[in-house]
Amino acid sequence: MSSNGVHSALVGDELLVVLNGGFCGSAAPELQRLLDATLSQRRVRVVIDLARVTLIDDAGCAVIAATAHRMAALASPLTLMLPGGARREVADAAAVRSLFEAA
């Protein structure tokens, strides 16, 4: 899937989502729909690549935080790829919010 700066690929048991540019407004609901559709059909690990994100607003942060919460309920942490090559596994919404507040 590729649209509005949201690109995804499902490889085996891993869903890789790459976000580009500003992650807000129209892109946040698109990511939510993609995650809902995928996670309702099968159990996968989710990796969200934020390395090329230039802006994230409250809606974008909320979708990522909700995804972390959902993945924790499935006993699978959400993996975030950050600018500069850092990789973080987050297990709850608070961890996501603190990560963005520190940036």
N, C-alpha and C positions, 0 to 999 in steps of 0.2 A: 504494500500500500504506500502511496506517496501523494501527499497533498498538503497545502498550507504549511509547509515547513515540517511536516510530520512524515517520516519515512519509516517503514517497518519491514522486518523479515522474520519469519518463523522458521527456525532451523532446529530440527529435533525437538527437544523439550525446552528450548529457549526462545523467547520473543525478544528481539533486539529492536528498540525504537530509537531512532536518531532524530533529534529536534534541531532545527536551524533557525537562526534569526531570533525574532521576538516570540516568546512563548506566552501568549495571552489571548484574551478575547475569543476569536474564532478557533484557534488551534487547541485550546484547552478542552472544549467539548468534543472535538474530534478525537483527541487522545483518549478521553473517557470512553467514548463509543468503541474505539478499537480495543481497549483493555477489557471492557464489559463483554464484548463479543468473543474475544479469545479466551478469557478466563471462565466464561460460562460453558464453554465447550470442552476444555481440557485443562489439565494442571501443567503449568509451565513456569520456568524461572523467567523473571522479567528484568531486563537490563535497559535502562534509559540513558542514552548518550546525550549529555548536555554540553559537550565541549564547544559546540558552535552556537550556543544560545547567547544572544547579546542582551536580552532583557527578559525578565520573568515577572509577571504581576501576581496579585493575590489569587486570581483564578487558576493560573498555571501552578502555583505553589500548592493550592488546595487539591488539585487533581493528583499531583505527585504524593502529597501527604496521605490522601485517601487510598492511593494504591499501596503505599507502604503499610498502612493499617490492614488492608485486605490481604496482602501477601503474608503479613505476620499471622493472620488467622489461619492461613494455609501452611504455616511453619516453613515459610520460604522468604528470606529477606529480599527486599528490593535492592538491586544494584544500580548505583548512579555513577556514570562516567563524567568526570568534571573537567573543566578547562585545566590545561597543564598536565593532563594524563593521570590525575588522581582518580582513584576508584574507591567508592564508599558503599558499604552495605548498610542499609538503614532498615530498622525493624519496626518503627512506629512514626506517627505523624510528628511528634515532638522533635525527633531526630532530624527530620526533613526541614522543619521550620528553623531549627537552630543552625543548620547547615547554610540555609539561605540568608539568615540574619548575620552570619559571620562574614558573608561575602561582601 
